[in-house]
Amino acid sequence: MHVLLNRLTAKPGQRALVVDNLLESGTLFDGNPACLMYLVAEASEDADDIWVIDVWTSEEEHAEALRDPVLQPYISRTTPLLEGMPEQTHVEPRGGKGPAT
Amino acid sequence: MHVLLNRLTAKPGQRALVVDNLLESGTLFDGNPACLMYLVAEASEDADDIWVIDVWTSEEEHAEALRDPVLQPYISRTTPLLEGMPEQTHVEPRGGKGPAT
């Protein structure tokens, strides 16, 4: 199991556009059984932060999905709308309830 | 939908015990249909951080679940094992794939 917590910070006023890009590009994962979760969410107490929670069957499957050339224009379009680089936290699921357990 | 990203920092050497407490107390949510996700995970690049991802049908259902007196001894036992208070990030899901969408 491969679980990543990604925090992206949009430039002021750009969050909705970044979220749209993330949702549109993420439709690529809809039919991919290796993708168990791809949640795009906006921080409630911050105007610019976006969180993406990725749960994949393996790191390799995730890496392979990200190599799809269809994603390139989305990445090129979205990167300039961000403050700096996304902050990624890799976590190891230990249990509980949901698609990673 | 109510989504919370919780970061807990264990005191040095206490992470496994905190995770055990979180998993054991979390079995309370197994039969609760309002709990869509309760993922307990350990940060891979940090020795002390624990992440708990909560996805609930509503904030009220989550608050009600946390009022169960069964949880009190776990909270009393776990709090002294933590550095400071858990850091909670409340997020609004916008779409994607998984139990929050």
N, CA and C atoms of all chains as a GROMACS GRO file, in nm:
protein
  606
    1MET      N    1   0.085  -0.120   0.000
    1MET     CA    2   0.000   0.000   0.000
    1MET      C    3   0.088   0.125   0.000
    2HIS      N    4   0.047   0.225  -0.075
    2HIS     CA    5   0.126   0.348  -0.088
    2HIS      C    6   0.034   0.466  -0.058
    3VAL      N    7   0.064   0.537   0.049
    3VAL     CA    8  -0.023   0.648   0.092
    3VAL      C    9   0.059   0.776   0.098
    4LEU      N   10   0.013   0.879   0.028
    4LEU     CA   11   0.081   1.009   0.025
    4LEU      C   12  -0.017   1.118   0.062
    5LEU      N   13   0.027   1.206   0.151
    5LEU     CA   14  -0.050   1.326   0.186
    5LEU      C   15   0.021   1.444   0.121
    6ASN      N   16  -0.044   1.507   0.027
    6ASN     CA   17   0.020   1.616  -0.049
    6ASN      C   18  -0.045   1.749  -0.011
    7ARG      N   19   0.039   1.845   0.028
    7ARG     CA   20  -0.014   1.979   0.054
    7ARG      C   21   0.039   2.072  -0.053
    8LEU      N   22  -0.052   2.134  -0.125
    8LEU     CA   23  -0.016   2.231  -0.229
    8LEU      C   24  -0.064   2.367  -0.182
    9THR      N   25   0.014   2.470  -0.208
    9THR     CA   26  -0.030   2.605  -0.174
    9THR      C   27  -0.045   2.683  -0.304
   10ALA      N   28  -0.168   2.726  -0.329
   10ALA     CA   29  -0.194   2.803  -0.450
   10ALA      C   30  -0.152   2.948  -0.430
   11LYS      N   31  -0.114   3.013  -0.538
   11LYS     CA   32  -0.094   3.158  -0.530
   11LYS      C   33  -0.229   3.224  -0.499
   12PRO      N   34  -0.227   3.341  -0.437
   12PRO     CA   35  -0.355   3.402  -0.396
   12PRO      C   36  -0.455   3.410  -0.511
   13GLY      N   37  -0.576   3.365  -0.485
   13GLY     CA   38  -0.684   3.371  -0.584
   13GLY      C   39  -0.685   3.257  -0.684
   14GLN      N   40  -0.587   3.167  -0.679
   14GLN     CA   41  -0.575   3.062  -0.781
   14GLN      C   42  -0.623   2.925  -0.734
   15ARG      N   43  -0.668   2.914  -0.609
   15ARG     CA   44  -0.698   2.781  -0.558
   15ARG      C   45  -0.806   2.708  -0.639
   16ALA      N   46  -0.914   2.777  -0.673
   16ALA     CA   47  -1.023   2.708  -0.744
   16ALA      C   48  -0.975   2.653  -0.878
   17LEU      N   49  -0.888   2.728  -0.944
   17LEU     CA   50  -0.835   2.684  -1.074
   17LEU      C   51  -0.744   2.562  -1.057
   18VAL      N   52  -0.661   2.565  -0.954
   18VAL     CA   53  -0.574   2.449  -0.926
   18VAL      C   54  -0.660   2.326  -0.896
   19VAL      N   55  -0.763   2.343  -0.814
   19VAL     CA   56  -0.851   2.231  -0.780
   19VAL      C   57  -0.918   2.176  -0.907
   20ASP      N   58  -0.964   2.265  -0.994
   20ASP     CA   59  -1.025   2.220  -1.120
   20ASP      C   60  -0.926   2.136  -1.201
   21ASN      N   61  -0.802   2.183  -1.210
   21ASN     CA   62  -0.700   2.108  -1.285
   21ASN      C   63  -0.675   1.971  -1.223
   22LEU      N   64  -0.670   1.968  -1.089
   22LEU     CA   65  -0.644   1.841  -1.020
   22LEU      C   66  -0.759   1.743  -1.041
   23LEU      N   67  -0.882   1.795  -1.039
   23LEU     CA   68  -0.998   1.706  -1.057
   23LEU      C   69  -1.006   1.657  -1.201
   24GLU      N   70  -0.980   1.748  -1.295
   24GLU     CA   71  -0.989   1.711  -1.437
   24GLU      C   72  -0.882   1.608  -1.472
   25SER      N   73  -0.758   1.633  -1.428
   25SER     CA   74  -0.650   1.538  -1.459
   25SER      C   75  -0.673   1.407  -1.384
   26GLY      N   76  -0.734   1.415  -1.266
   26GLY     CA   77  -0.756   1.296  -1.184
   26GLY      C   78  -0.857   1.199  -1.241
   27THR      N   79  -0.937   1.244  -1.337
   27THR     CA   80  -1.033   1.151  -1.398
   27THR      C   81  -0.959   1.036  -1.466
   28LEU      N   82  -0.832   1.058  -1.498
   28LEU     CA   83  -0.747   0.952  -1.554
   28LEU      C   84  -0.740   0.830  -1.461
   29PHE      N   85  -0.752   0.854  -1.329
   29PHE     CA   86  -0.737   0.746  -1.232
   29PHE      C   87  -0.868   0.671  -1.207
   30ASP      N   88  -0.980   0.726  -1.257
   30ASP     CA   89  -1.111   0.668  -1.226
   30ASP      C   90  -1.117   0.520  -1.259
   31GLY      N   91  -1.065   0.484  -1.376
   31GLY     CA   92  -1.075   0.345  -1.419
   31GLY      C   93  -0.954   0.261  -1.381
   32ASN      N   94  -0.864   0.318  -1.300
   32ASN     CA   95  -0.740   0.247  -1.263
   32ASN      C   96  -0.760   0.177  -1.129
   33PRO      N   97  -0.765   0.044  -1.129
   33PRO     CA   98  -0.790  -0.026  -1.003
   33PRO      C   99  -0.678  -0.011  -0.901
   34ALA      N  100  -0.560   0.032  -0.945
   34ALA     CA  101  -0.449   0.054  -0.851
   34ALA      C  102  -0.469   0.180  -0.767
   35CYS      N  103  -0.557   0.268  -0.811
   35CYS     CA  104  -0.587   0.391  -0.736
   35CYS      C  105  -0.708   0.366  -0.647
   36LEU      N  106  -0.684   0.362  -0.515
   36LEU     CA  107  -0.793   0.335  -0.420
   36LEU      C  108  -0.854   0.465  -0.369
   37MET      N  109  -0.773   0.572  -0.373
   37MET     CA  110  -0.824   0.701  -0.325
   37MET      C  111  -0.741   0.811  -0.388
   38TYR      N  112  -0.810   0.914  -0.432
   38TYR     CA  113  -0.746   1.035  -0.483
   38TYR      C  114  -0.843   1.146  -0.444
   39LEU      N  115  -0.825   1.194  -0.323
   39LEU     CA  116  -0.917   1.294  -0.269
   39LEU      C  117  -0.857   1.432  -0.284
   40VAL      N  118  -0.929   1.520  -0.348
   40VAL     CA  119  -0.886   1.659  -0.363
   40VAL      C  120  -0.972   1.744  -0.269
   41ALA      N  121  -0.907   1.817  -0.178
   41ALA     CA  122  -0.982   1.892  -0.076
   41ALA      C  123  -0.917   2.026  -0.051
   42GLU      N  124  -0.998   2.122  -0.008
   42GLU     CA  125  -0.948   2.256   0.024
   42GLU      C  126  -0.943   2.272   0.176
   43ALA      N  127  -0.831   2.325   0.226
   43ALA     CA  128  -0.820   2.354   0.369
   43ALA      C  129  -0.928   2.454   0.408
   44SER      N  130  -0.996   2.426   0.519
   44SER     CA  131  -1.108   2.513   0.560
   44SER      C  132  -1.057   2.641   0.626
   45GLU      N  133  -0.947   2.633   0.697
   45GLU     CA  134  -0.899   2.748   0.773
   45GLU      C  135  -0.783   2.820   0.705
   46ASP      N  136  -0.766   2.797   0.577
   46ASP     CA  137  -0.659   2.863   0.501
   46ASP      C  138  -0.714   2.887   0.361
   47ALA      N  139  -0.687   3.003   0.304
   47ALA     CA  140  -0.748   3.040   0.176
   47ALA      C  141  -0.676   2.977   0.057
   48ASP      N  142  -0.553   2.930   0.076
   48ASP     CA  143  -0.472   2.889  -0.038
   48ASP      C  144  -0.433   2.741  -0.039
   49ASP      N  145  -0.442   2.673   0.074
   49ASP     CA  146  -0.393   2.535   0.080
   49ASP      C  147  -0.492   2.435   0.021
   50ILE      N  148  -0.435   2.338  -0.047
   50ILE     CA  149  -0.510   2.226  -0.107
   50ILE      C  150  -0.442   2.098  -0.059
   51TRP      N  151  -0.522   2.000  -0.025
   51TRP     CA  152  -0.467   1.869   0.014
   51TRP      C  153  -0.514   1.764  -0.085
   52VAL      N  154  -0.423   1.680  -0.125
   52VAL     CA  155  -0.457   1.565  -0.208
   52VAL      C  156  -0.412   1.440  -0.132
   53ILE      N  157  -0.506   1.351  -0.107
   53ILE     CA  158  -0.475   1.226  -0.038
   53ILE      C  159  -0.475   1.114  -0.142
   54ASP      N  160  -0.360   1.054  -0.160
   54ASP     CA  161  -0.342   0.944  -0.255
   54ASP      C  162  -0.330   0.812  -0.182
   55VAL      N  163  -0.411   0.714  -0.218
   55VAL     CA  164  -0.392   0.577  -0.170
   55VAL      C  165  -0.386   0.486  -0.292
   56TRP      N  166  -0.272   0.419  -0.308
   56TRP     CA  167  -0.248   0.333  -0.424
   56TRP      C  168  -0.205   0.195  -0.375
   57THR      N  169  -0.228   0.096  -0.459
   57THR     CA  170  -0.191  -0.041  -0.420
   57THR      C  171  -0.040  -0.055  -0.403
   58SER      N  172   0.038   0.024  -0.477
   58SER     CA  173   0.184   0.019  -0.462
   58SER      C  174   0.246   0.148  -0.516
   59GLU      N  175   0.369   0.176  -0.472
   59GLU     CA  176   0.442   0.293  -0.518
   59GLU      C  177   0.467   0.284  -0.670
   60GLU      N  178   0.492   0.161  -0.717
   60GLU     CA  179   0.522   0.141  -0.859
   60GLU      C  180   0.400   0.174  -0.945
   61GLU      N  181   0.283   0.127  -0.901
   61GLU     CA  182   0.160   0.155  -0.977
   61GLU      C  183   0.133   0.305  -0.981
   62HIS      N  184   0.161   0.373  -0.869
   62HIS     CA  185   0.140   0.518  -0.865
   62HIS      C  186   0.236   0.588  -0.961
   63ALA      N  187   0.364   0.548  -0.955
   63ALA     CA  188   0.465   0.608  -1.043
   63ALA      C  189   0.428   0.587  -1.189
   64GLU      N  190   0.379   0.466  -1.219
   64GLU     CA  191   0.342   0.437  -1.358
   64GLU      C  192   0.225   0.525  -1.403
   65ALA      N  193   0.127   0.541  -1.314
   65ALA     CA  194   0.012   0.626  -1.349
   65ALA      C  195   0.056   0.770  -1.376
   66LEU      N  196   0.154   0.818  -1.299
   66LEU     CA  197   0.200   0.957  -1.314
   66LEU      C  198   0.283   0.978  -1.441
   67ARG      N  199   0.328   0.867  -1.500
   67ARG     CA  200   0.407   0.879  -1.624
   67ARG      C  201   0.318   0.895  -1.747
   68ASP      N  202   0.186   0.883  -1.731
   68ASP     CA  203   0.096   0.896  -1.846
   68ASP      C  204   0.113   1.035  -1.909
   69PRO      N  205   0.145   1.042  -2.039
   69PRO     CA  206   0.170   1.172  -2.104
   69PRO      C  207   0.049   1.265  -2.100
   70VAL      N  208  -0.070   1.208  -2.082
   70VAL     CA  209  -0.191   1.289  -2.071
   70VAL      C  210  -0.180   1.391  -1.958
   71LEU      N  211  -0.101   1.358  -1.854
   71LEU     CA  212  -0.090   1.447  -1.737
   71LEU      C  213   0.000   1.568  -1.762
   72GLN      N  214   0.091   1.557  -1.855
   72GLN     CA  215   0.191   1.664  -1.874
   72GLN      C  216   0.132   1.805  -1.890
   73PRO      N  217   0.034   1.823  -1.980
   73PRO     CA  218  -0.020   1.960  -1.993
   73PRO      C  219  -0.083   2.011  -1.863
   74TYR      N  220  -0.141   1.922  -1.784
   74TYR     CA  221  -0.199   1.966  -1.656
   74TYR      C  222  -0.090   2.012  -1.559
   75ILE      N  223   0.020   1.937  -1.557
   75ILE     CA  224   0.131   1.973  -1.469
   75ILE      C  225   0.190   2.108  -1.512
   76SER      N  226   0.210   2.125  -1.644
   76SER     CA  227   0.267   2.251  -1.696
   76SER      C  228   0.176   2.369  -1.666
   77ARG      N  229   0.046   2.343  -1.667
   77ARG     CA  230  -0.051   2.451  -1.646
   77ARG      C  231  -0.066   2.485  -1.498
   78THR      N  232  -0.049   2.383  -1.412
   78THR     CA  233  -0.078   2.401  -1.270
   78THR      C  234   0.042   2.453  -1.192
   79THR      N  235   0.161   2.406  -1.227
   79THR     CA  236   0.281   2.443  -1.150
   79THR      C  237   0.297   2.595  -1.133
   80PRO      N  238   0.276   2.677  -1.238
   80PRO     CA  239   0.292   2.823  -1.219
   80PRO      C  240   0.186   2.885  -1.128
   81LEU      N  241   0.079   2.810  -1.098
   81LEU     CA  242  -0.027   2.863  -1.010
   81LEU      C  243   0.003   2.835  -0.863
   82LEU      N  244   0.114   2.765  -0.836
   82LEU     CA  245   0.147   2.725  -0.699
   82LEU      C  246   0.259   2.811  -0.641
   83GLU      N  247   0.253   2.828  -0.510
   83GLU     CA  248   0.365   2.886  -0.436
   83GLU      C  249   0.461   2.772  -0.404
   84GLY      N  250   0.573   2.769  -0.466
   84GLY     CA  251   0.672   2.664  -0.437
   84GLY      C  252   0.625   2.527  -0.483
   85MET      N  253   0.686   2.426  -0.428
   85MET     CA  254   0.658   2.288  -0.467
   85MET      C  255   0.559   2.225  -0.367
   86PRO      N  256   0.482   2.128  -0.415
   86PRO     CA  257   0.396   2.056  -0.321
   86PRO      C  258   0.480   1.989  -0.212
   87GLU      N  259   0.422   1.984  -0.092
   87GLU     CA  260   0.489   1.919   0.021
   87GLU      C  261   0.428   1.780   0.035
   88GLN      N  262   0.511   1.677   0.023
   88GLN     CA  263   0.460   1.541   0.027
   88GLN      C  264   0.497   1.473   0.157
   89THR      N  265   0.400   1.412   0.221
   89THR     CA  266   0.427   1.329   0.340
   89THR      C  267   0.389   1.186   0.307
   90HIS      N  268   0.489   1.100   0.310
   90HIS     CA  269   0.467   0.959   0.282
   90HIS      C  270   0.437   0.891   0.415
   91VAL      N  271   0.328   0.817   0.422
   91VAL     CA  272   0.293   0.750   0.548
   91VAL      C  273   0.268   0.601   0.525
   92GLU      N  274   0.294   0.523   0.630
   92GLU     CA  275   0.272   0.378   0.627
   92GLU      C  276   0.145   0.345   0.703
   93PRO      N  277   0.041   0.296   0.635
   93PRO     CA  278  -0.082   0.265   0.707
   93PRO      C  279  -0.061   0.150   0.806
   94ARG      N  280  -0.117   0.166   0.926
   94ARG     CA  281  -0.105   0.061   1.029
   94ARG      C  282  -0.239  -0.006   1.057
   95GLY      N  283  -0.349   0.055   1.013
   95GLY     CA  284  -0.480  -0.008   1.034
   95GLY      C  285  -0.588   0.096   1.046
   96GLY      N  286  -0.704   0.052   1.091
   96GLY     CA  287  -0.819   0.141   1.102
   96GLY      C  288  -0.926   0.097   1.003
   97LYS      N  289  -0.990   0.196   0.942
   97LYS     CA  290  -1.104   0.168   0.854
   97LYS      C  291  -1.085   0.245   0.723
   98GLY      N  292  -1.116   0.183   0.611
   98GLY     CA  293  -1.109   0.254   0.485
   98GLY      C  294  -1.025   0.183   0.381
   99PRO      N  295  -1.003   0.249   0.268
   99PRO     CA  296  -0.943   0.181   0.154
   99PRO      C  297  -0.796   0.142   0.173
  100ALA      N  298  -0.728   0.198   0.274
  100ALA     CA  299  -0.585   0.167   0.289
  100ALA      C  300  -0.563   0.053   0.389
  101THR      N  301  -0.668  -0.001   0.444
  101THR     CA  302  -0.650  -0.097   0.553
  101THR      C  303  -0.702  -0.237   0.517
  102MET      N  304  -2.021   1.595   0.442
  102MET     CA  305  -1.897   1.519   0.459
  102MET      C  306  -1.802   1.597   0.550
  103HIS      N  307  -1.736   1.525   0.637
  103HIS     CA  308  -1.646   1.588   0.734
  103HIS      C  309  -1.511   1.517   0.725
  104VAL      N  310  -1.408   1.589   0.684
  104VAL     CA  311  -1.276   1.529   0.665
  104VAL      C  312  -1.174   1.603   0.751
  105LEU      N  313  -1.103   1.529   0.833
  105LEU     CA  314  -1.001   1.585   0.922
  105LEU      C  315  -0.869   1.512   0.901
  106LEU      N  316  -0.762   1.589   0.888
  106LEU     CA  317  -0.626   1.534   0.882
  106LEU      C  318  -0.560   1.567   1.015
  107ASN      N  319  -0.530   1.465   1.092
  107ASN     CA  320  -0.476   1.485   1.226
  107ASN      C  321  -0.330   1.442   1.229
  108ARG      N  322  -0.244   1.534   1.275
  108ARG     CA  323  -0.103   1.496   1.292
  108ARG      C  324  -0.073   1.493   1.442
  109LEU      N  325  -0.032   1.378   1.490
  109LEU     CA  326   0.006   1.362   1.631
  109LEU      C  327   0.157   1.338   1.634
  110THR      N  328   0.224   1.394   1.732
  110THR     CA  329   0.367   1.368   1.749
  110THR      C  330   0.386   1.294   1.881
  111ALA      N  331   0.439   1.171   1.871
  111ALA     CA  332   0.463   1.092   1.992
  111ALA      C  333   0.593   1.138   2.057
  112LYS      N  334   0.601   1.123   2.188
  112LYS     CA  335   0.729   1.141   2.255
  112LYS      C  336   0.825   1.034   2.205
  113PRO      N  337   0.956   1.060   2.206
  113PRO     CA  338   1.051   0.964   2.150
  113PRO      C  339   1.029   0.823   2.204
  114GLY      N  340   1.021   0.727   2.114
  114GLY     CA  341   1.007   0.586   2.151
  114GLY      C  342   0.864   0.542   2.179
  115GLN      N  343   0.768   0.635   2.176
  115GLN     CA  344   0.630   0.601   2.216
  115GLN      C  345   0.535   0.582   2.097
  116ARG      N  346   0.586   0.597   1.974
  116ARG     CA  347   0.492   0.595   1.861
  116ARG      C  348   0.414   0.463   1.848
  117ALA      N  349   0.482   0.350   1.864
  117ALA     CA  350   0.412   0.221   1.846
  117ALA      C  351   0.298   0.205   1.947
  118LEU      N  352   0.323   0.252   2.069
  118LEU     CA  353   0.221   0.243   2.173
  118LEU      C  354   0.102   0.334   2.142
  119VAL      N  355   0.130   0.455   2.095
  119VAL     CA  356   0.023   0.547   2.057
  119VAL      C  357  -0.060   0.486   1.943
  120VAL      N  358   0.008   0.430   1.844
  120VAL     CA  359  -0.062   0.368   1.730
  120VAL      C  360  -0.150   0.253   1.780
  121ASP      N  361  -0.098   0.171   1.869
  121ASP     CA  362  -0.179   0.061   1.925
  121ASP      C  363  -0.305   0.115   1.992
  122ASN      N  364  -0.289   0.221   2.072
  122ASN     CA  365  -0.406   0.280   2.138
  122ASN      C  366  -0.507   0.333   2.037
  123LEU      N  367  -0.456   0.398   1.932
  123LEU     CA  368  -0.545   0.455   1.831
  123LEU      C  369  -0.620   0.344   1.757
  124LEU      N  370  -0.551   0.234   1.729
  124LEU     CA  371  -0.616   0.123   1.657
  124LEU      C  372  -0.718   0.053   1.745
  125GLU      N  373  -0.680   0.032   1.872
  125GLU     CA  374  -0.770  -0.039   1.963
  125GLU      C  375  -0.896   0.045   1.989
  126SER      N  376  -0.877   0.173   2.017
  126SER     CA  377  -0.995   0.258   2.043
  126SER      C  378  -1.077   0.274   1.915
  127GLY      N  379  -1.011   0.272   1.800
  127GLY     CA  380  -1.079   0.292   1.672
  127GLY      C  381  -1.170   0.177   1.632
  128THR      N  382  -1.155   0.061   1.696
  128THR     CA  383  -1.246  -0.050   1.663
  128THR      C  384  -1.391  -0.012   1.696
  129LEU      N  385  -1.406   0.087   1.784
  129LEU     CA  386  -1.539   0.139   1.816
  129LEU      C  387  -1.611   0.190   1.691
  130PHE      N  388  -1.535   0.239   1.592
  130PHE     CA  389  -1.596   0.298   1.473
  130PHE      C  390  -1.628   0.194   1.365
  131ASP      N  391  -1.577   0.070   1.384
  131ASP     CA  392  -1.592  -0.032   1.280
  131ASP      C  393  -1.739  -0.050   1.238
  132GLY      N  394  -1.827  -0.055   1.337
  132GLY     CA  395  -1.967  -0.080   1.306
  132GLY      C  396  -2.048   0.047   1.288
  133ASN      N  397  -1.981   0.161   1.284
  133ASN     CA  398  -2.052   0.289   1.274
  133ASN      C  399  -2.057   0.334   1.128
  134PRO      N  400  -2.176   0.331   1.066
  134PRO     CA  401  -2.182   0.365   0.924
  134PRO      C  402  -2.150   0.512   0.895
  135ALA      N  403  -2.148   0.597   0.998
  135ALA     CA  404  -2.112   0.737   0.977
  135ALA      C  405  -1.961   0.754   0.958
  136CYS      N  406  -1.885   0.653   0.997
  136CYS     CA  407  -1.739   0.658   0.980
  136CYS      C  408  -1.702   0.592   0.849
  137LEU      N  409  -1.658   0.673   0.752
  137LEU     CA  410  -1.622   0.618   0.620
  137LEU      C  411  -1.475   0.584   0.613
  138MET      N  412  -1.394   0.653   0.695
  138MET     CA  413  -1.251   0.626   0.693
  138MET      C  414  -1.192   0.670   0.826
  139TYR      N  415  -1.105   0.586   0.880
  139TYR     CA  416  -1.030   0.618   1.000
  139TYR      C  417  -0.896   0.547   0.980
  140LEU      N  418  -0.808   0.617   0.912
  140LEU     CA  419  -0.680   0.557   0.876
  140LEU      C  420  -0.573   0.602   0.975
  141VAL      N  421  -0.507   0.506   1.037
  141VAL     CA  422  -0.396   0.535   1.128
  141VAL      C  423  -0.267   0.499   1.055
  142ALA      N  424  -0.176   0.596   1.042
  142ALA     CA  425  -0.055   0.574   0.964
  142ALA      C  426   0.064   0.641   1.031
  143GLU      N  427   0.182   0.586   1.006
  143GLU     CA  428   0.306   0.643   1.060
  143GLU      C  429   0.381   0.716   0.949
  144ALA      N  430   0.428   0.836   0.978
  144ALA     CA  431   0.510   0.910   0.881
  144ALA      C  432   0.635   0.828   0.851
  145SER      N  433   0.668   0.816   0.722
  145SER     CA  434   0.783   0.734   0.683
  145SER      C  435   0.915   0.806   0.708
  146GLU      N  436   0.916   0.938   0.693
  146GLU     CA  437   1.042   1.012   0.703
  146GLU      C  438   1.057   1.084   0.838
  147ASP      N  439   0.981   1.043   0.936
  147ASP     CA  440   0.989   1.102   1.069
  147ASP      C  441   0.963   0.990   1.170
  148ALA      N  442   1.039   0.987   1.277
  148ALA     CA  443   1.030   0.874   1.371
  148ALA      C  444   0.913   0.886   1.468
  149ASP      N  445   0.857   1.007   1.481
  149ASP     CA  446   0.758   1.029   1.587
  149ASP      C  447   0.618   1.066   1.537
  150ASP      N  448   0.605   1.109   1.413
  150ASP     CA  449   0.476   1.158   1.366
  150ASP      C  450   0.381   1.044   1.328
  151ILE      N  451   0.255   1.067   1.363
  151ILE     CA  452   0.145   0.975   1.331
  151ILE      C  453   0.038   1.060   1.262
  152TRP      N  454  -0.021   1.005   1.158
  152TRP     CA  455  -0.132   1.074   1.091
  152TRP      C  456  -0.258   0.989   1.104
  153VAL      N  457  -0.367   1.055   1.136
  153VAL     CA  458  -0.498   0.989   1.137
  153VAL      C  459  -0.587   1.066   1.039
  154ILE      N  460  -0.639   0.994   0.941
  154ILE     CA  461  -0.729   1.057   0.843
  154ILE      C  462  -0.871   1.011   0.876
  155ASP      N  463  -0.953   1.108   0.911
  155ASP     CA  464  -1.094   1.083   0.944
  155ASP      C  465  -1.183   1.130   0.830
  156VAL      N  466  -1.272   1.043   0.784
  156VAL     CA  467  -1.378   1.084   0.692
  156VAL      C  468  -1.510   1.036   0.751
  157TRP      N  469  -1.596   1.132   0.780
  157TRP     CA  470  -1.725   1.103   0.843
  157TRP      C  471  -1.836   1.166   0.761
  158THR      N  472  -1.956   1.109   0.776
  158THR     CA  473  -2.070   1.162   0.698
  158THR      C  474  -2.105   1.305   0.739
  159SER      N  475  -2.078   1.340   0.867
  159SER     CA  476  -2.103   1.478   0.910
  159SER      C  477  -2.020   1.507   1.035
  160GLU      N  478  -2.000   1.636   1.061
  160GLU     CA  479  -1.927   1.678   1.180
  160GLU      C  480  -2.002   1.634   1.307
  161GLU      N  481  -2.136   1.638   1.302
  161GLU     CA  482  -2.217   1.602   1.417
  161GLU      C  483  -2.200   1.453   1.451
  162GLU      N  484  -2.203   1.369   1.348
  162GLU     CA  485  -2.186   1.224   1.370
  162GLU      C  486  -2.048   1.196   1.430
  163HIS      N  487  -1.946   1.269   1.382
  163HIS     CA  488  -1.812   1.249   1.435
  163HIS      C  489  -1.807   1.292   1.582
  164ALA      N  490  -1.862   1.409   1.611
  164ALA     CA  491  -1.862   1.459   1.750
  164ALA      C  492  -1.935   1.362   1.842
  165GLU      N  493  -2.046   1.307   1.792
  165GLU     CA  494  -2.122   1.213   1.874
  165GLU      C  495  -2.040   1.087   1.902
  166ALA      N  496  -1.971   1.036   1.800
  166ALA     CA  497  -1.888   0.916   1.818
  166ALA      C  498  -1.779   0.941   1.922
  167LEU      N  499  -1.723   1.063   1.922
  167LEU     CA  500  -1.614   1.094   2.015
  167LEU      C  501  -1.663   1.112   2.159
  168ARG      N  502  -1.794   1.129   2.175
  168ARG     CA  503  -1.849   1.144   2.311
  168ARG      C  504  -1.868   1.009   2.381
  169ASP      N  505  -1.848   0.898   2.308
  169ASP     CA  506  -1.866   0.765   2.371
  169ASP      C  507  -1.770   0.750   2.489
  170PRO      N  508  -1.825   0.720   2.608
  170PRO     CA  509  -1.740   0.711   2.728
  170PRO      C  510  -1.632   0.603   2.717
  171VAL      N  511  -1.654   0.504   2.629
  171VAL     CA  512  -1.553   0.400   2.606
  171VAL      C  513  -1.417   0.459   2.567
  172LEU      N  514  -1.421   0.578   2.502
  172LEU     CA  515  -1.296   0.637   2.453
  172LEU      C  516  -1.214   0.704   2.562
  173GLN      N  517  -1.277   0.743   2.669
  173GLN     CA  518  -1.208   0.822   2.773
  173GLN      C  519  -1.079   0.759   2.824
  174PRO      N  520  -1.080   0.632   2.864
  174PRO     CA  521  -0.953   0.575   2.913
  174PRO      C  522  -0.842   0.576   2.809
  175TYR      N  523  -0.878   0.561   2.681
  175TYR     CA  524  -0.776   0.565   2.576
  175TYR      C  525  -0.716   0.706   2.565
  176ILE      N  526  -0.802   0.806   2.574
  176ILE     CA  527  -0.756   0.945   2.565
  176ILE      C  528  -0.664   0.975   2.684
  177SER      N  529  -0.706   0.934   2.804
  177SER     CA  530  -0.625   0.960   2.924
  177SER      C  531  -0.490   0.891   2.916
  178ARG      N  532  -0.488   0.772   2.854
  178ARG     CA  533  -0.366   0.694   2.846
  178ARG      C  534  -0.274   0.745   2.735
  179THR      N  535  -0.333   0.802   2.629
  179THR     CA  536  -0.253   0.840   2.512
  179THR      C  537  -0.198   0.982   2.522
  180THR      N  538  -0.274   1.073   2.578
  180THR     CA  539  -0.233   1.213   2.582
  180THR      C  540  -0.093   1.233   2.643
  181PRO      N  541  -0.059   1.164   2.754
  181PRO     CA  542   0.076   1.185   2.810
  181PRO      C  543   0.188   1.129   2.723
  182LEU      N  544   0.153   1.049   2.622
  182LEU     CA  545   0.256   0.993   2.533
  182LEU      C  546   0.286   1.085   2.414
  183LEU      N  547   0.212   1.198   2.408
  183LEU     CA  548   0.226   1.290   2.295
  183LEU      C  549   0.306   1.415   2.332
  184GLU      N  550   0.378   1.467   2.232
  184GLU     CA  551   0.439   1.599   2.244
  184GLU      C  552   0.331   1.701   2.207
  185GLY      N  553   0.282   1.774   2.302
  185GLY     CA  554   0.182   1.877   2.272
  185GLY      C  555   0.050   1.817   2.226
  186MET      N  556  -0.030   1.900   2.163
  186MET     CA  557  -0.164   1.859   2.120
  186MET      C  558  -0.162   1.817   1.974
  187PRO      N  559  -0.254   1.727   1.935
  187PRO     CA  560  -0.264   1.693   1.793
  187PRO      C  561  -0.294   1.818   1.710
  188GLU      N  562  -0.240   1.820   1.591
  188GLU     CA  563  -0.264   1.932   1.498
  188GLU      C  564  -0.371   1.886   1.399
  189GLN      N  565  -0.483   1.956   1.398
  189GLN     CA  566  -0.594   1.914   1.312
  189GLN      C  567  -0.608   2.008   1.193
  190THR      N  568  -0.619   1.949   1.074
  190THR     CA  569  -0.649   2.028   0.955
  190THR      C  570  -0.783   1.983   0.901
  191HIS      N  571  -0.877   2.074   0.901
  191HIS     CA  572  -1.011   2.046   0.852
  191HIS      C  573  -1.013   2.081   0.703
  192VAL      N  574  -1.055   1.986   0.620
  192VAL     CA  575  -1.058   2.013   0.476
  192VAL      C  576  -1.195   1.984   0.417
  193GLU      N  577  -1.226   2.055   0.309
  193GLU     CA  578  -1.353   2.036   0.238
  193GLU      C  579  -1.327   1.958   0.110
  194PRO      N  580  -1.380   1.835   0.101
  194PRO     CA  581  -1.356   1.758  -0.020
  194PRO      C  582  -1.422   1.823  -0.142
  195ARG      N  583  -1.350   1.825  -0.253
  195ARG     CA  584  -1.403   1.883  -0.378
  195ARG      C  585  -1.427   1.778  -0.485
  196GLY      N  586  -1.371   1.658  -0.466
  196GLY     CA  587  -1.394   1.552  -0.564
  196GLY      C  588  -1.276   1.459  -0.572
  197GLY      N  589  -1.276   1.377  -0.676
  197GLY     CA  590  -1.172   1.276  -0.692
  197GLY      C  591  -1.231   1.138  -0.676
  198LYS      N  592  -1.157   1.052  -0.608
  198LYS     CA  593  -1.195   0.912  -0.596
  198LYS      C  594  -1.182   0.869  -0.450
  199GLY      N  595  -1.280   0.792  -0.402
  199GLY     CA  596  -1.267   0.742  -0.266
  199GLY      C  597  -1.388   0.771  -0.183
  200PRO      N  598  -1.380   0.740  -0.052
  200PRO     CA  599  -1.498   0.743   0.034
  200PRO      C  600  -1.552   0.884   0.061
  201ALA      N  601  -1.474   0.988   0.032
  201ALA     CA  602  -1.522   1.123   0.063
  201ALA      C  603  -1.588   1.188  -0.057
  202THR      N  604  -1.594   1.118  -0.167
  202THR     CA  605  -1.640   1.186  -0.291
  202THR      C  606  -1.766   1.123  -0.347
   0.00000   0.00000   0.00000
